[in-house]
């Protein structure tokens, strides 16, 4: 039985009908799929079709989500991965995948399963084998991990908790605006899965980093991210470099965990687009000269697989 909603099925059908290459977006905790709306428009202008599934049983909008936060309770990494695998399996060809936070972990899981042609993981949650335990990450996760009962619950952050974990690089005014526009409750279970991944050999928070079908991968880190700081992304990069495919990492100066939704989102989208244009280019428009598939500079400097950020607004 399908877990996809009518709206998600319609996105898949529209993507298949477009004849374009597809990019699938995966959101993380405390957001909904609508947080990708501006990214989807940007990528579609660049010549891609886009699909942004929610997590299973996600409410359709922020107002509905806030009216009944309990709907988020109990969702785990494996179930969310399966939901996105179903969407990908209905596409006419393998897509690229872009994910943020726990969506970045799930994007890497999808890549490790050979479901993605190219992948961008932005401030990705850690998987089994990523060993650092930064104090800022522990503080960011404390509202969930501080109570074991939260493994079965949905958790809503206070503004102060959101400000520390997500929006510490922003003004208070912008942080409050993002909190009001985007923040919803999230299941506590994935955080417990990530926290115990290195002591649980059967954890769902695991990634196959060696699969030769993984494809090119870009890891993106915000320099001022307290939830997934550079140490975690760099450790994920070290694990992913075991793969024969292209593996790159970039740190974006001055950016926090909110980097996909705040006022600087275009810089991050431009970085992701530059990487995909190189490794999974959009096809020329049917019947038109040129088209959007021309090679773009991805800013790589050729040192240690490190990429440089694309210009803001790219």
Rosetta blueprint (number, residue, H / E / L):
1 X L
2 X L
3 X L
4 X L
5 X L
6 X H
7 X H
8 X H
9 X H
10 X H
11 X H
12 X H
13 X H
14 X H
15 X H
16 X H
17 X H
18 X H
19 X L
20 X L
21 X L
22 X E
23 X E
24 X E
25 X E
26 X E
27 X L
28 X L
29 X L
30 X L
31 X L
32 X L
33 X H
34 X H
35 X H
36 X H
37 X H
38 X H
39 X H
40 X H
41 X H
42 X H
43 X H
44 X H
45 X H
46 X L
47 X L
48 X L
49 X E
50 X E
51 X E
52 X L
53 X L
54 X L
55 X L
56 X L
57 X L
58 X L
59 X L
60 X L
61 X L
62 X H
63 X H
64 X H
65 X H
66 X H
67 X H
68 X L
69 X H
70 X H
71 X H
72 X H
73 X L
74 X L
75 X L
76 X L
77 X H
78 X H
79 X H
80 X H
81 X H
82 X H
83 X H
84 X H
85 X H
86 X H
87 X H
88 X H
89 X H
90 X L
91 X L
92 X L
93 X L
94 X L
95 X E
96 X E
97 X E
98 X E
99 X E
100 X E
101 X L
102 X H
103 X H
104 X H
105 X H
106 X H
107 X H
108 X H
109 X H
110 X H
111 X H
112 X H
113 X L
114 X L
115 X L
116 X E
117 X E
118 X E
119 X E
120 X E
121 X E
122 X E
123 X L
124 X L
125 X L
126 X L
127 X L
128 X L
129 X L
130 X L
131 X L
132 X L
133 X L
134 X L
135 X H
136 X H
137 X H
138 X H
139 X H
140 X H
141 X H
142 X H
143 X H
144 X H
145 X H
146 X L
147 X L
148 X H
149 X H
150 X H
151 X H
152 X H
153 X L
154 X E
155 X E
156 X L
157 X L
158 X L
159 X H
160 X H
161 X H
162 X H
163 X H
164 X H
165 X H
166 X L
167 X L
168 X L
169 X L
170 X L
171 X L
172 X H
173 X H
174 X H
175 X H
176 X H
177 X H
178 X H
179 X H
180 X H
181 X H
182 X H
183 X L
184 X L
185 X L
186 X E
187 X E
188 X L
189 X H
190 X H
191 X H
192 X H
193 X H
194 X H
195 X H
196 X L
197 X H
198 X H
199 X H
200 X L
201 X L
202 X L
203 X L
204 X L
205 X L
206 X L
207 X L
208 X L
209 X L
210 X L
211 X L
212 X L
213 X L
214 X L
215 X L
216 X E
217 X E
218 X E
219 X E
220 X E
221 X E
222 X E
223 X L
224 X L
225 X L
226 X L
227 X L
228 X L
229 X L
230 X H
231 X H
232 X H
233 X H
234 X H
235 X H
236 X H
237 X H
238 X H
239 X H
240 X H
241 X L
242 X L
243 X L
244 X L
245 X L
246 X L
247 X E
248 X E
249 X E
250 X E
251 X E
252 X E
253 X L
254 X L
255 X L
256 X L
257 X L
258 X L
259 X L
260 X L
261 X L
262 X L
263 X L
264 X L
265 X H
266 X H
267 X H
268 X H
269 X H
270 X H
271 X H
272 X H
273 X H
274 X H
275 X H
276 X H
277 X H
278 X H
279 X H
280 X L
281 X L
282 X L
283 X L
284 X L
285 X L
286 X L
287 X L
288 X L
289 X L
290 X L
291 X L
292 X L
293 X L
294 X L
295 X L
296 X L
297 X L
298 X L
299 X L
300 X E
301 X L
302 X L
303 X L
304 X L
305 X L
306 X E
307 X E
308 X L
309 X L
310 X L
311 X L
312 X L
313 X L
314 X L
